[in-house]
């Protein structure tokens, strides 16, 4: 069953609707945790979202993928200048309501249904609550809004339209390609790097060149499959290339793993991570049957009791210089 969400995004409404996503910082400006930002990681593919801006709900969205770490979108411009430069990006496919719904007109019906804590709007006035971004709501709230839209002639909310729309929304790979392109343009224009370093950094984006050689000097086998044939392995960044802060990080052999293509995809997307002792951990939000279909079912928890000699994965610990990067992956990339 899907979960239901309500997003207050007056400041970034147009960018997020046009871009088919939601974006938030990870924490408040003072570093404090924020449940409305943490909800970005709680949302899952298939969940439904109401878009609220300027007192109106004009769009309904379907979550197309899990949220992932991403730089603040360039199209925000100066909006949210106090927000951190890196946050959560949640791909969402949006459809328009032919006739927008004004929650203030429905406050008598909505008020008793709204959550007691972390409600996105005031249950007595219907005005959006300051500081609320992505809030979970009961299905009953969603149904009231959609029912009101239908009552005023809205035909745009259509479950079939939303279910088919995921294929047209921005996928993780598409979003990452666009963000990597933007970073690569900045690297290419960086005159503080000499030509050789600049070329190596750009090649490192694809796991090629000096970065691949540096990683292979540290990691000789795929940590999930044990495969050692270099022709079958990809040099994958632990701390993603786009999120590295310096050329040195992007070229550091300690910031990489040699992985087979399937393992690389799982690791890059955050469905698999590793502990410092080498044990793999698979996200609870990843379908175990898919893991088995990929031939990687042996990394399931029931296999972790095997001895190192029997283990199908490479259960060796990471070097100290690798552990900071792996800690970043567990905190910022892994889908927990």
C-alpha positions as CSV (number, residue, x, y, z in Angstrom):
1,X,0.0,0.0,0.0
2,X,1.3,3.5,-0.8
3,X,1.9,6.1,1.8
4,X,0.5,9.6,1.4
5,X,2.4,12.9,1.6
6,X,1.8,16.6,1.5
7,X,4.5,19.0,0.4
8,X,4.6,22.8,1.1
9,X,6.9,24.2,-1.5
10,X,5.9,27.8,-2.3
11,X,9.5,28.9,-2.8
12,X,10.5,26.1,-5.2
13,X,7.1,25.1,-6.6
14,X,7.7,25.9,-10.2
15,X,11.2,24.4,-10.4
16,X,10.1,21.2,-8.7
17,X,7.0,20.7,-10.7
18,X,8.8,21.4,-14.0
19,X,11.8,19.3,-13.0
20,X,9.7,16.3,-11.7
21,X,11.3,16.2,-8.3
22,X,11.4,17.5,-4.8
23,X,14.6,18.7,-3.1
24,X,15.3,19.6,0.5
25,X,18.3,20.2,2.7
26,X,19.3,17.3,5.0
27,X,19.2,19.3,8.2
28,X,18.2,22.8,9.5
29,X,20.7,25.6,9.0
30,X,21.8,25.2,12.6
31,X,22.5,21.5,12.0
32,X,19.4,20.2,13.9
33,X,17.4,17.3,12.5
34,X,14.2,18.1,10.7
35,X,11.5,15.5,10.4
36,X,10.1,17.2,7.2
37,X,13.5,16.7,5.6
38,X,14.0,13.2,6.9
39,X,10.6,12.3,5.4
40,X,12.3,12.6,2.0
41,X,14.2,9.4,2.8
42,X,11.0,7.7,4.1
43,X,9.1,8.2,0.8
44,X,9.1,5.2,-1.5
45,X,8.3,4.5,-5.2
46,X,4.5,4.4,-5.6
47,X,3.7,6.8,-2.8
48,X,1.4,9.7,-3.6
49,X,2.1,13.4,-2.9
50,X,-0.1,16.5,-2.8
51,X,1.6,19.7,-4.0
52,X,0.6,22.8,-1.9
53,X,1.7,26.3,-2.9
54,X,0.2,29.8,-2.6
55,X,-2.8,28.4,-0.8
56,X,-3.7,25.9,-3.5
57,X,-3.2,22.2,-4.4
58,X,-2.7,22.2,-8.1
59,X,-0.8,18.9,-8.7
60,X,-0.7,15.3,-7.5
61,X,2.5,13.4,-7.7
62,X,3.7,9.8,-7.6
63,X,7.1,9.1,-6.1
64,X,9.2,7.5,-8.9
65,X,12.3,6.5,-6.9
66,X,14.0,6.6,-3.5
67,X,15.5,9.9,-2.5
68,X,19.3,10.3,-3.0
69,X,22.0,12.7,-2.1
70,X,22.2,15.5,-4.7
71,X,23.5,19.1,-4.9
72,X,21.0,21.9,-4.6
73,X,19.4,22.4,-8.1
74,X,21.0,25.2,-10.1
75,X,17.6,26.4,-11.2
76,X,16.8,27.4,-7.6
77,X,19.1,30.4,-8.1
78,X,19.2,32.6,-5.0
79,X,16.1,30.9,-3.5
80,X,17.0,29.3,-0.2
81,X,20.4,30.9,0.0
82,X,20.8,29.7,3.6
83,X,20.2,26.1,2.6
84,X,23.1,23.7,2.5
85,X,24.6,23.0,-0.9
86,X,23.8,19.3,-0.7
87,X,20.5,17.7,0.2
88,X,18.0,15.0,-0.7
89,X,16.4,14.8,-4.2
90,X,13.2,12.8,-4.6
91,X,12.0,12.0,-8.1
92,X,8.3,12.7,-8.4
93,X,6.0,12.4,-11.5
94,X,3.4,15.2,-11.4
95,X,-0.1,15.5,-13.0
96,X,-2.1,18.7,-12.9
97,X,-5.5,19.1,-11.4
98,X,-7.9,20.8,-13.9
99,X,-9.4,22.8,-11.0
100,X,-7.1,23.6,-8.1
101,X,-8.3,22.8,-4.5
102,X,-8.1,25.4,-1.7
103,X,-7.6,23.5,1.6
104,X,-8.8,26.6,3.6
105,X,-12.3,25.9,2.1
106,X,-12.2,22.4,3.4
107,X,-10.8,23.0,6.9
108,X,-13.9,21.7,8.7
109,X,-13.5,18.3,7.0
110,X,-9.7,18.2,7.0
111,X,-9.1,19.5,10.6
112,X,-10.1,16.3,12.4
113,X,-8.2,14.1,10.0
114,X,-4.8,15.9,10.0
115,X,-2.0,14.4,12.2
116,X,-1.7,15.8,15.7
117,X,2.0,16.2,15.2
118,X,3.8,17.5,12.1
119,X,0.7,18.5,10.3
120,X,1.5,20.4,7.1
121,X,-1.3,23.0,7.6
122,X,-3.1,24.4,10.6
123,X,-6.2,22.2,11.4
124,X,-8.1,25.3,12.3
125,X,-7.2,27.8,9.6
126,X,-6.0,25.7,6.7
127,X,-2.9,27.9,6.3
128,X,0.4,26.2,5.6
129,X,2.7,25.8,8.7
130,X,5.9,27.7,8.8
131,X,8.9,25.3,8.3
132,X,6.8,22.3,7.2
133,X,8.0,20.7,4.0
134,X,7.2,17.1,3.3
135,X,4.7,15.7,5.8
136,X,3.0,12.4,5.9
137,X,-0.8,12.5,5.9
138,X,-3.5,9.9,6.4
139,X,-5.2,8.6,3.2
140,X,-8.4,10.2,4.4
141,X,-6.8,13.6,4.0
142,X,-5.7,12.7,0.5
143,X,-9.2,11.4,-0.3
144,X,-10.9,14.6,0.9
145,X,-8.7,16.8,-1.4
146,X,-9.1,14.5,-4.4
147,X,-12.8,14.3,-3.8
148,X,-13.1,18.0,-3.7
149,X,-11.2,18.3,-6.9
150,X,-13.6,15.9,-8.5
151,X,-16.6,17.8,-7.2
152,X,-15.4,21.0,-9.0
153,X,-14.9,19.1,-12.2
154,X,-11.2,18.0,-11.9
155,X,-10.5,15.1,-14.3
156,X,-6.8,15.3,-14.2
157,X,-6.1,13.1,-11.2
158,X,-6.1,9.6,-12.6
159,X,-4.5,6.7,-11.0
160,X,-3.7,5.1,-14.4
161,X,-2.0,8.3,-15.6
162,X,0.1,8.4,-12.5
163,X,1.0,4.7,-12.7
164,X,2.1,5.1,-16.3
165,X,3.9,8.4,-15.7
166,X,6.9,6.9,-13.8
167,X,8.5,6.0,-17.1
168,X,8.5,9.7,-18.1
169,X,9.8,11.1,-14.9
170,X,13.4,11.7,-14.2
171,X,15.1,8.5,-13.2
172,X,18.1,8.3,-10.9
173,X,20.5,7.7,-13.8
174,X,19.1,10.7,-15.8
175,X,19.3,13.0,-12.8
176,X,22.8,11.9,-12.0
177,X,24.0,12.3,-15.6
178,X,22.7,15.9,-15.7
179,X,24.4,16.7,-12.3
180,X,27.6,15.1,-13.4
181,X,27.5,17.0,-16.6
182,X,27.3,20.3,-14.6
183,X,30.2,19.3,-12.4
184,X,32.3,18.3,-15.4
185,X,31.7,21.7,-17.0
186,X,33.0,23.3,-13.8
187,X,36.0,21.0,-13.7
188,X,36.8,21.8,-17.4
189,X,36.7,25.5,-16.6
190,X,38.8,25.3,-13.5
191,X,42.1,26.9,-14.4
192,X,43.7,26.1,-11.0
193,X,44.2,22.5,-12.3
194,X,46.9,21.8,-14.8
195,X,45.8,20.1,-18.0
196,X,46.9,16.6,-17.0
197,X,45.0,16.7,-13.7
198,X,41.9,18.2,-15.3
199,X,41.9,15.4,-17.9
200,X,42.4,12.7,-15.2
201,X,39.6,14.1,-13.1
202,X,37.2,14.1,-16.0
203,X,38.1,10.5,-16.9
204,X,37.6,9.5,-13.3
205,X,33.9,10.4,-13.7
206,X,33.6,7.2,-15.8
207,X,35.9,5.2,-13.7
208,X,38.7,5.4,-16.3
209,X,42.3,6.6,-16.5
210,X,44.4,7.3,-13.5
211,X,41.5,6.8,-11.1
212,X,41.0,3.2,-12.3
213,X,44.7,2.5,-11.9
214,X,44.7,3.9,-8.4
215,X,41.7,1.9,-7.3
216,X,43.0,-1.3,-8.8
217,X,46.2,-0.9,-6.8
218,X,44.1,-1.0,-3.7
219,X,41.1,-3.3,-4.6
220,X,41.8,-6.4,-6.8
221,X,38.4,-8.1,-6.7
222,X,34.7,-7.3,-6.6
223,X,33.7,-7.4,-3.0
224,X,30.3,-8.9,-3.8
225,X,31.2,-11.6,-6.3
226,X,34.9,-12.2,-5.8
227,X,35.5,-11.7,-9.6
228,X,39.1,-10.6,-10.3
229,X,39.2,-10.3,-14.1
230,X,39.8,-6.6,-14.7
231,X,37.9,-6.7,-18.0
232,X,34.7,-7.5,-16.0
233,X,35.2,-4.8,-13.3
234,X,34.2,-1.2,-13.0
235,X,36.1,1.3,-10.9
236,X,33.4,2.8,-8.8
237,X,33.7,5.8,-6.5
238,X,32.7,5.3,-2.8
239,X,32.0,8.9,-2.2
240,X,30.3,9.8,-5.5
241,X,32.4,11.8,-8.1
242,X,29.9,14.6,-8.2
243,X,30.0,15.1,-4.4
244,X,33.8,15.1,-4.0
245,X,35.2,18.4,-3.0
246,X,38.7,18.3,-4.6
247,X,40.5,16.7,-7.5
248,X,42.5,14.6,-5.0
249,X,39.3,13.0,-3.7
250,X,38.1,12.2,-7.2
251,X,41.4,10.5,-8.0
252,X,42.1,8.8,-4.7
253,X,42.4,5.1,-5.0
254,X,41.1,4.7,-1.5
255,X,37.8,6.3,-2.7
256,X,37.0,3.4,-5.0
257,X,36.0,-0.2,-5.4
258,X,36.4,-2.6,-8.3
259,X,32.9,-4.0,-8.9
260,X,31.1,-6.0,-11.5
261,X,28.5,-3.9,-13.4
262,X,25.5,-5.2,-11.4
263,X,27.3,-4.7,-8.1
264,X,28.4,-1.3,-9.3
265,X,24.8,-0.3,-10.0
266,X,23.6,-1.5,-6.6
267,X,26.4,0.2,-4.7
268,X,26.1,3.5,-6.7
269,X,22.4,3.6,-6.0
270,X,22.8,2.9,-2.3
271,X,21.1,-0.5,-2.2
272,X,24.3,-2.1,-1.0
273,X,27.0,-0.8,1.3
274,X,29.8,-2.3,3.4
275,X,30.9,-2.2,7.0
276,X,34.5,-1.5,7.9
277,X,35.2,-5.2,8.4
278,X,34.1,-5.9,4.8
279,X,30.6,-7.3,5.5
280,X,28.0,-6.2,3.0
281,X,24.7,-4.8,4.0
282,X,21.7,-4.8,1.7
283,X,19.0,-2.1,2.1
284,X,15.7,-3.4,3.6
285,X,14.0,-1.4,0.9
286,X,15.5,-3.5,-1.9
287,X,13.6,-6.5,-3.3
288,X,15.5,-9.7,-2.2
289,X,14.1,-11.5,-5.2
290,X,15.8,-9.0,-7.5
291,X,19.0,-9.6,-5.7
292,X,18.6,-13.4,-6.3
293,X,17.8,-12.8,-10.0
294,X,21.0,-10.9,-10.3
295,X,22.9,-13.8,-8.9
296,X,23.8,-11.9,-5.7
297,X,21.4,-13.6,-3.3
298,X,24.4,-14.9,-1.4
299,X,24.9,-11.5,0.2
300,X,21.5,-11.9,2.0
301,X,21.7,-11.9,5.8
302,X,21.3,-15.6,6.2
303,X,24.6,-16.0,4.3
304,X,26.5,-13.9,6.7
305,X,27.0,-16.7,9.1
306,X,29.3,-18.5,6.6
307,X,33.0,-18.6,7.4
308,X,35.3,-16.4,5.3
309,X,36.5,-19.4,3.3
310,X,32.9,-20.2,2.4
311,X,31.7,-16.6,1.9
312,X,30.8,-15.8,-1.7
313,X,31.7,-12.1,-1.1
314,X,35.2,-10.7,-0.2
315,X,34.9,-10.4,3.6
316,X,38.1,-8.5,4.2
317,X,38.3,-5.3,6.2
318,X,38.9,-1.9,4.7
319,X,42.1,0.0,5.1
320,X,42.0,3.1,7.5
321,X,42.2,5.5,4.5
322,X,39.2,3.8,2.9
323,X,37.0,3.9,6.0
324,X,36.1,7.6,6.0
325,X,34.8,7.3,2.4
326,X,32.8,4.2,3.4
327,X,31.4,6.0,6.4
328,X,30.2,8.7,4.0
329,X,28.6,6.0,1.8
330,X,26.7,4.5,4.7
331,X,25.4,7.8,5.9
332,X,24.7,9.7,2.7
333,X,24.2,7.2,-0.1
334,X,22.9,3.9,1.5
335,X,19.1,3.7,1.3
336,X,18.3,2.9,4.9
